[in-house]
Amino acid sequence: MQLTNYSAASPTSMVFDPTSPSAQSSPGQIRFYVANSIDLWGTQNQGASFTRLALPDGFVRPTAVEFISNNGVNALLVGGLLTPLTCDSSPNGCVISSTQSPIAVADSDGKGNLSLLRYFGQGLPNVWVAQLVYYPAVDVLVAGTVGRSVWALYDVTSHFPQATALQFGLANNDSQPDASFLTNGTNLNGTTFSRPLNKYGTGTLTIGGTLPIPAARQFSAVCCSSGRVARAAALSAMSRSAATPAICCAIRAPTRPWCSIAPTPTPSTARSRALVRSGKMAPARPC
């Protein structure tokens, strides 16, 4: 049957919300989203009515939609194109901000309520994202663009504070998360929870960046690959501080992932510096 209550432009992409109520237990409440390269629309009642969803400032041509429901994350993703947030008459006065991205995301509470869309996946070129596909088994999002090939974002759900676990390398990929992502989890209602950091596969995990972390939660930045540990650029700088402990946890096989990052007694500064000089890692207690 034709959904006559949708009267906007021709759809370019549609996706169901897999957290919708069962069609048997709650008939007529299936949720899905429609992009048409002009606007983004959503329905919470199986197409009986549609609501236009607000896009972030500077985000235009919403063309692709995808939905993530994995690792504690439920989120709608939208692919489109960018326009500058500000312009002036100076040379290069109209530029795309580094905070912008041609992919936007909105968190879903599992009941059809979405947060405001925000930019997601900074670092992509300003190119029209025409297709998005998420593969939950390896936690990878691929974006098909117009004129700039295909781009992949690995370890996708680990970029969300509500992710149940921080997981890296499921696609045997190298990972370079900033330390700011490696925190306890926070549910959409604001409650916090502990979560593990799991390293999988044959790729390299490099933790970089600097972040003022409470003493009980500080950790070292290490690079792990095939059981070996090399120094990350941030490790030396972090370990110079007597207040910064170096918590090292041996890499595990895929079936026995890393120990979770948890409060631990602060080792001596000398020991932290010795780890930096040697590039070796102290034996870890079993997870």
N, C-alpha and C positions, 0 to 999 in steps of 0.2 A: 504494500500500500504506500502511496505517496504521502510524505509528511508535509502537508500543505501549510503548516504553521511556520515552516522555514521559507522565507521569501527573500532572503538576501542573495548575494552573488553566488555564482556557481562554486561549489566546494572544490578545494584543491587537496584537502587532507581531512580525515576524520579518525577519531580514536575513541574507544570505549574506556570508561573508568572501571577497571576490574574489581574495585571494591563496592560496586553497586549492589543493592539488595538482590536477593534471589528473585528471579522472575516468577517462581512458584510461591514463595512466601510473601513477596511484596510486588504484585503485578503492577506494571506501568511505572516503575521507579528506576529503570535502567538509565544511567547517566552516560552521556557522550559529548564530545566537543568537535566543533567544525571550524576549520580555517578556510578562508576564501581569497587570500592575498589582499584583502581590504580590511576585514574585521575578523575577530575571533568570537565565536558563539558557543554557548553551552546549554544543555538541557538536563534537568534532573527528573524529568517525568516522561522519558522515552519519546521525546519529540512533540509532546502536547503543547509545549511552549519553549521558546528560546530566549536566552538573555545574552546581550552583548557584553563581553568582558573587556575591562580597561587594560590597555597595554602600557608598558613603561614609556616615559618620555623619550622621544627619539627613536622608538621602535616602530617600524612600518612594514607593510607587506607581509603580514602573518600568513605563511604558506604551508608550513608543516606542523603537525602535532604528533606527540607521542606521550605515553603515560608510563611512569615507573611505579611498580608496586613490588618492592624487594628490600630485604634487610632493614625493615622497619620504616622505609621511606615510601610515601605515596605522594606523587607529584606529577603535575601536568607540565610538559615541555612544549615550547613553541619556537619554530624557526622562522626567521624573517630577514629584514634588512635594517640598517641603521641610518639615521640622519644626525648631524651634529647637534649637541645640546645647546651650544652657543656659537655665534658667528660675529666677527668684527671685520673691519676694513684692512687690517694688517695682513702682511704675507702669511700664508698658512693660518689665517684667522678662523677658518671653518674646518675644524678637525674633530675626529671622533675621540671621545674621552677614553682613557685606558680602563675606565670602570664599565664601559659599555660592551655589549656582546650581541651578535645576531641570533643568540638563543636566549629565551626568557623562560623562567620557571615559576610555578606557583605551588605551594604546599597544599595538600589535601588532608583533611582530618578523617577521611574514611567515611564521612557522612554527606559528602557533596559540598562541603564548605571549603572554599579556596582562599588562600592568602592573596594579597596583591601580587601581581606578576613582577618579577625583578630580573635583572640581568644574571646570566649564568654562563660560566665557561669562558672567562676573559682570556685573551690571547689569540682568538680567532681573527682572521682578516675581516675587514668590512666587506663582506660578500653575501649575496642572497642565499640563505639556507633554505633549500627547497624540499629537503626530505630529512627526516629523523627516524632512526631505528635503534631501539634499545634491546640488548641481549642479556637477560638476567643471569644466565648461568655463569657468565664471566664478567658481569658488571661493566659492560662497555656500551657507550653511546656513539653511534656513527652519524655524521652529518654530511649529506650530499649537497654540494653548492653549485651555483651557476657560474662556471668559468674558473673555479679554483679547486677542482677535484673533490676528494673525500677526506674528511677529518675525523679522528677518533679521540674520544675522551675516555680514559681508563679509570677504574676504581671510582665510578660515578657516585655511588651512594655514600662513600666516605667523605664527600664534600658537604654532606647534610648533617646538622647537629643532631637530628633525631635518628640517625642510623644506629641500629642495634649494635653493630660492631664496626671497627675500622678495619677494612680488609683491602689488602694490596696484592697485586700480582696474579689474580685468578686467570688472566689471559696469558700468563707467562711474560708479562710486560714489565718494563722498568717503571718505577714510580718515584716521583720527586715531590711529595707533599710538603707544604710549608708547615712548620711546627704549630702554627696557629690553628690548624685543623685537628691536632691531636689532643683532644680534650675529652672530659666526660661528656656523655650525651645529654641533650636537653629536649624533652618532649614538646610538642606544640603548645601544651598548656603551661609550659614554663618549668615543670618539675625536672630535676636532674637525675641522672642514673650513671652508674659505672658501666664501662664497656671495654672489651678487650681490643688489642691491636693484633691482627692476624696477618702473617706474611705467607703467601702461597707461591708456588711455581718456581721457575728458574730465573726470573728477572731480578733486577737490582732494586733495592729500596733505599733511597737517599732521603733523609730527613734534614731539611735545611731551614734557614731563616732564624730570626731571633725573636724571642717573646718573653716579657716579664712574667714568669710563672711562679706561684707560691712555692716556697722551699720544699714543701712536702710533695709537690707534684712535678718538680723539675726533672728533666731527663736529657740524655746526651743525644746528639745528632750523629747517626752512624749510617754507613752504607754497607748493605749485606748482599752478597751474591754467592750462591752455590756453597754456602758454609763459610765463606771468607768475609772478613770485615776490612774495609778500607776507611780512611778518614774522610769525612764530609767536610766541606769548607767551613761550615758553621761550628763544627765540633771544637776546633782549636780555640775559637773566640769564646765559646760558651764555657770551656773548661778552664780558662784563665781566671775566672771568678771563683773565689773561695766559697761563695754562696751557691755555686752551681754544681750539684753532684753529677756524676756520669753513671747512669744506670744502664748496664749492658745486659742483654738477654740473648742467649745463643739462638741462632736460626734453627728452625725445626723443619722436619719434613712436612710436605703438604698435609699429611694426616695428623701432624702434631704441630700446629702453628705456634707462633711466638707467644711468650708469656705476655699477659696484659700489662700495660703501663699502670703502675700502682705506687702508692707511697712506699718509700724504702729508706732505710737509714742512709745518711749522707756519708759517702766514702771520703777519705782524706783528699786534700787538694793534690798532694804528691801522687797519690794513686791515679787520680783523674789525668794528670799530666803524663804519667807513665803510659796510660792507655793511648793518649794522643801520639806520643813519640813512637811507640812500637807498632801502632796500627792493629794491635791485637785486642781481643775481647775476653774479659774475664768469664770463666765458666758460670753458667746460670743455673739456678735451681730449677728442677723440673716444673713444668707448668701444671 
